[in-house]
Amino acid sequence: MFDIGWPELLLVMVIALIVIGPKELPNAIRTVMSVVRQVRRAAREFQSGLDDIAREAGVDDIKRQMDEIEYYDPGEALKSIADSDKDLLGLDDDPDTGGGNSIFDPNAAFTPPDDGPAKKDDGTQAETDMSAGAETKPATGGTTS
């Protein structure tokens, strides 16, 4: 864990013998060992708590499934989705498929929307046929009498 070898351990023991003294060294070793045991016990309890939480959340099952995957090809996944029987977005369930002007139909002919009244070549508004007997106003803005 801390990667302490024999030379480092010998140096720590010599410094502890000099600083603490030979009479109090056994008590200091007992105190250090009890602290180390308490820290290990707390770490073990913490780890078991995390394992319980992961087990309840189903992380083990997901980890097993991820370990079983040897190779993932996104192209194959998309192809299998496209070949599936049910369209997840419901685009195949469009009730107005007979119109022939769907954005989802690549063979549909484009029909532009109605732009309003037709214009003459000189930019003025063209007169449209109105019902029989209706009066038309001149384009000059004058009134009829």
Summary of the structure (lengths in Angstrom):
residues: 145
radius of gyration: 43.1
end to end distance: 107.4
largest distance: 130.4
contacts: 198
relative contact order: 0.03
helix: 50%
strand: 1%
